[in-house]
Amino acid sequence: MEDIKRKDLKEESYYQDGEYMLEPVPLDARRSTRSQFMVWIGFGYAVTGLIVGGNLAGYGGTDGMPFWPAFWAIVLGMGALYVMTSFLGVAAQKTGYNLALLSRFSYGSKGAIIPLAIMSILTLGWFASIAGMVGEVWSEWIGNPSGITVIDPAKFGMEGVDPISLEEFLACAIFGLIFTYTAVRGMSAIEKVATVFSPLILIVAVIAGIVFLHNCGGIGAFNSEADKLSGMGIGNGITIVVGSWIAGAIMGVDMFRFNKSVKAVWLCAAACFILTNPILNFVGYIGVVATGEFNYVFWMIASGVLLAILGVVVWTTALWTTDNSELYCNALYTGPALDAMGFRAKRKTIVIIVGILGTILGAAAFYQLFFADFINALGAIAPPLAAPILADFFVVGREKKYNADFLNRQPAVRWAGIISFIVGAVIGYVFQYVTTLPYGLPSGLFALIVSFVLYILIYKITPDAKKDKELVAENK
């Protein structure tokens, strides 16, 4: 018995770096609501908000939609994300568990590898994409004085995509490594970056939207242009909005576990899904209708040196906070997934390796070549990942089975979680890429609801219910 205890202590010491990768966050390690609020403002500021708004306005070859349908697509999509993120956050705040630990109760100790592996891939793709976004803006500013092209997307059949210059390649590589360094430092470093730059981020975005409206000739002229758009249904618009942030919604678990109260969870989620991201959606929409371009930084670069410097600095620092969170959370998925397979890896080691890999992918034009397909697939397939966790914590388990003593006593596989997710993911794919839902309903959210209900229905006919009953009875 003493040997076992020494082994457990050794394991805990190996993984412990203050970020609680394989254990719940204790109450005395929780962070202030103000600092977490700033993290969520910075986390919510990603170029995807502008891109999505632009897509709703017809940017990138989409059909687009008039302003009021776009308005409701943003409100309903972000509202759904807010509710989903908040409920996941409540589960994380009450238990102190990250996604890896919560998933054990609905997917099993080995089955949790499924959501963790998927989230590892998604956050890697996001890190690479955001690094590419930063490189693109710096390239727009400094140009291509070297005259060297590193990658030409046209050679891969991607006509119309700008070549990747040496300057863009280097900017992406340099900032990818900077983002990796701060992610290695953990949550405290993320908070410091967010606290300094988050207020400025919001101010610049709002001013840009106002300028776009003015340049368009005012609200009346803007509405006239927006009314010319048609073709995209509101359901498809909602799926695009949800897809832009579903990975972030699920990632929220790993940050909400540091919150001191449930009220802080709802407040921090609002910072992202009610404040920051909807503003960016609307600014992106206004930008495309008014100027044909969603990225206001390009306008700032063309409007003089001072505005160019301000735009590039704000853009870089804003995406810094987002990319920090992507990489930070990636380690919290990859590490426990490897641990479940019998491999040990420290969080900092994972951050460094994944950060370097993501930087390489970003510099190699992942954003330019694959981002659009990446977003659409996310919106359809990823939402059901959260359904088993929500159904188990709030309906089936009702929190009583989430005792920390049960963390390492979960069955290898919980079939209710695995089956309900797979069915939901297939449904999401079919209704996004094969056929459409009646009344233009959003495929991703429909798939999440199906997975949620299915989990509840099949839970009691699987061994999961019996195992939980035994565990809870032992704790009485």
N, C-alpha and C positions, 0 to 999 in steps of 0.2 A: 504493500500500500504506500509506503514512504517513497519507494522508487517511482510509482505512478505520479505522486504529488510533485516530486522533483522534475519529472518529465514535463508535467503541465506547466510548472513555473518556468522551465527553460523555453517551452514553446511560446508562452506569453511574453517573455523577455525578448525573444527573437523578433516577434512582430510589433512590439510596442514602440511607437515613436510619437505618441501623443495624438494620433489620428484615429485610433480605435477601429482598426480594420476588421478584427475578428472578435470584438467584444462591444457591449453597449456603452454609450457615452454616459459617464456618471453625472449627476446633477451639478457637482462642483466644477465640472469642466465645460458647462454650457456657456455660450457666448451671449453678449448683450444683444437686445433686440435691435438697437440702433445700428450696430455693426453688421448684423445679419440683413437688415433692411437694405443697407447700402450695397451689400453683396448681391442681393436680388435685383436691385435697380441695374447694377452693372451686368449681371448675368442675363437680364432681359434685353439688354442692348446688344443685339446681333444684327448683322446685315440682312439676315433672313427676314426680319420684320419688314424691311424696306422692299426686299425682293418679292415677298408675298403680296404686299400692297401693290407693287408694280404688276405682278401677274394678274391680280384681280382687275387691273386697268388695261390688260391686253399686252403687257410687255413680254417679250420672248416668244411671240407667236401664239399665245393663248387668245381665246375669243374676247375675254373681258366681260365686264358687267357695269351697268349704270351705278351711280353713287349709292343710292339707297339699298339695293340688293347687296352691294359690296359692304356697306355699313353693317347690315344684319349678318352677313357672313363673318365679319370680323368680331362683332359682338357675341354671336352665338358660339363661334369657334373658340374665342378666347375665354368666354364664360365656361364652356365645357372643360377647357384646360385648367381654369382656375379651380373649379369644383374638384376635379380629379386630383390635381396637385395638392390641394388643401387636405383632402381626406387621406391621401397617402402620407402627407406631412404630419397629420394628427397621429397616425399609427407610429411613425418614426419618433415623434416627440415624446409620446407616452412611454415608449419602450426603450428609447435610446439606440434602437437598432438601425443599421444601414440596410440597403436593399438586399445585400447578401444574406444577412441574418434573418430579415423578415421573410425572405423567399423560402427559407428552410421549412417554415410552418405551412406553406401552401404548395410548394413544389417538392419538398424532401431534401435531405442533406446532399444527395447526389443529383437529384432532379433540379435543384437550384442552379446547376451548371447551365441549364438551357437559357433562362432569362439573363444570367450573368454573361454568358458568351455573346448573346445577341446585343446586350448593352455595351459590351466591350468593343464590338465591331462598330456599333453606331457612334460611340463617343470618339473612337479613332477616326472615323470618317468625318465627324464634325470638327475635330481638332485640325485635320489636314485641310478641310474646306476653309476654316476661319484663317488659318495661316496663309492660305492662298488669297483670301480676300484682302488681307493686310498687304501682301506683296503686290497685288493689283493696283491698290491706291498709291503706294509709293512709286510704282512704275509710271502711273499716270502723271505724277508730279515731276519726277526727275527725268522721265523720258528714256530714250535708248541711245545715249551718247556713244556707247561702245560699238553700236551697230551689230551686235552679236545676238542671234536667235538661238536659244537653247532647245526649245521644243516648238514645233509647228503643228498645231492641232489639225490643220488641213490634211496633213499626211496620214492622219488616222480617220479620215472621212468626216471630220468636224469642220465643214465649211462655215465661214462666218465668225469663227472664234479666233480672237486675236492671238498671234504668236507670243510665246513666253520669252521675253528678252533676258539677257544676262542680268540686268539690273533687277528685274522682277524676281528672277530665280534667287538672287543673293538676298534681296529684302525678305523674301519668304523664309529662307534658310536662317537668317540672322534672328528674325523675330520669333520663329518657331523655337529656337534654342533658348531665347530669353524667356518665353512663356514656360518652357520646360523647367527652367531654373526656379522660377517663382512657385510653380506647382509642386516642386520637390519640397519647398519650405512649408507647405501645408496651408491650412485654413487661415492662420494668422496673416500670412503674406497676401492671400487673396483679399482679406478684409482691408488691409492697408491700401492696396491699389484701388479698390472699389470706393473707399471712403474719400479719397482725394479727388477722384475724377467723376464719380457718378452724378453729382449735381450739375456739373458743366455739360455733361453728355445730354441731359434732358433739355437744358436751356437752348443749346445749339440746334437740336432736332426741331423744337417748337418754332424757333425763329426761321429755320429753313422752310418749314411748311407755310408760314405766313408769307415769306418772300415769294415762294412759288405761286401762291394764290394771287398776290399783287401783280406779278409778272404776267399772269394769265389774263388779267383784266378784271379781277374781282370774283366774288362768289357766283354772280349771275353768269358770267362768261365761262367759268369753270363748270357749272352745272350743265350748260349747253353742250360743252364738249363731252362731258361724261355721259350724257344721255344718248350720245351716238353709239356707245358701246353696247354690244349684245352678244349672246351666244353661250356664255357660261352660266350654268344653273347654280342656284344658291347652295345646293347640297355639295356640288363639286367644289365650290368656293370654301365651304366649311371644312371639307377634307383637306384642302391645301393649307388652310390656316392651322388646323390641328396637326397636320404632318410636319409643319415648320417647327413645332415645339413639343411634340409628344416625347421625344427623348429627354428634353429638359424637364418635363413634368415628372417623369419617372426618376430622373436624377435628383429631383428635389428631396427625395428621401434621405440622401446622403448629406444634405446640408441642414434639413429640418431637425435631425437628431441632435443638433447643437442648440436648438431653441429652448428657452426657459419656460415657455408656456404655450398652450394651444392658441391663445389669442395672437401670440407672435407669429404662429404658423400662418393664420389667415391674413395677417397684415403683410408678411413677407411675400406670400403668393400674390397678393394684390399689387405689390410693387412691380412685379413682372407682368402679370396678365391683365391687370386693369389699368395700370399707369404706363409703364415703359413700352411694352410691345405693341399695344393698340396704337399708341402715338406714332410709332415707326410704321405700322401698317398704313395708317392714314397719310403720313408724309410720303411714303413710297407711292401710294395711289395718286395723290395730288401731283407728285413730281412727274409721273408718266403722262397723266392727262395734260399737264401744263407745259412740260418741256420734252417729253419722250424719254426721260431718264429718271430712274428711281433713286440713284445714289447722289444725294445732295453734295457730297464731298467733291464730286467731279465739277459741279457748278462752282463751288468755292475755289477750287484749284484754278479755274478759268477766270476768276473775278479779282485777281490781284495777289500779291505775295503774302500779305498779312492774313487774308482769309484762307489762302492755301495752307499756310503753316498751321493756322488754327484747326482747319478741317482735317488735315493729316494727323495732327497730334491727338485730337479728340477721337478720331476713328481708330487709331492704333490702340490708344489706352482703353477705349470702350471694348474693343474685341479682345484685348488682353485679359480683362476680367472673365469674359465668356470662355476663352480658351483655357484659362487656368482651371475653371470649374470642370470643363470637359476632361482634362487630363487628370485632375485630382480624382474625379469620380471613376475614371477608367481603371485606376489602380485598385479601387475598392470593389470592382467587378472581377478584374483579371486575377488579383491575388487570392480571393476566396475560391474562385473557380479552380485555380491551380491547386489550392490547398485541398479541395474536395477530391481531386484526382491523385493526391499524395505527393504533390510537389510544393516545396516551400520557396517563397520569394518575398523579400521585403518590399514595402510600399514604395520607398524611394527608388529602389532598383527598377521596379516596374515603371514608375513615372519616367525615369531616364530613358529606358529602352523604348517605351511606347512613344514618348516625346520625339525621340530621334527618328523613329519609323514614320510618325505623323508628319514631321518636318520634311522628310524625304518625299512622301506622297504629295504634300502640299506644294513643294517646289516643282514636282513633276506634273503639275496641272490637274490634280484630282478635282479641284473646285471647278475649273473651266470645262473639264471633259465629262464629269459624272454627277455633278451636284443636282441638276434638275431631276434626274431619274431617282437619285438617292432620296430626295424630299418626298416625291410621290409615293415611293414604296413605304417610307416611314408612316405616312398618313393612313395607309390602308392596313398594314400588317402589325405595326408596333403597339397600338392601343390595347389589344387583348392581353399584352404582357402584364398589365396592372390589374386586370380583372380578378384573378385568383387571390391576390393579396387583399384587395378591397373586400371581396366577398367573404374571405376567411376571417379577417379581423373584425369587420363590423356586423356580419350576419351569422356566420357559422361558429367561429371561435369566441366571439364577443369578449375578446381581450383576456379571458381567464386562462387560456392555454399558453399565453405568451410569457410565461415565467422564465427568467434567465436560467433556472436550473434545468429547463427542458431543451436549451439550445443545442446541446450535443447529444440529445437523446431522440432526435427526430428520425423517422424511418428513411431509408435511402431514397425511396421514391414515393411521392404522393400523387396518385393517379388522377385525382380530381383536378389538381392544378395543371398537370401536363396535358390531359385530354381536353379540358376546356380551353386552354390557350391554343393548342393546335387547331381545334375546330374553328375558333375565332379568327386565327390568322388566315386559314384557308378561305373563310367567308369574306374577310376583308379583301383578300387578293382577287377573288372571283368577282366581287361587286365593284372593284376598281378597274380591273383590266379585262374581264371577260364579258360581263353584262352590267346593267345598272339597276339600282334599287328603285322601286316605285316612288313617285313624287320627288325624285331627286334627292333622297335621303343620303347623308354622308356615310360612306362605306366603313370608315375606321371606327366611328362612334357606334354604328350599328353592330359591328363585330365585337366591340367591347361589351356592349349590353348583352349580346348573346352569350359571350364567355362568362360574364358575371352570373347570369341566371343558370347557365349549364353547370357551373361549379356548385351552386347551392343544391341543384337537383340531384347530381350524381355523388355528392360528398358522402351521404349516408349509406350508399350501396357499395362503397369502396372500403378497404381496410383502414382508411384514414380516420373515420369516425370512431372506430373501436380503439385505435391507438390513442387518440386524444382523450377519450373517456378514461382510459387506464391511467394516463399521465396526470390528469386533473384529480382523479380519485386519490392518487398517491400523495398529492400535495395538501389534501384536506386535513 
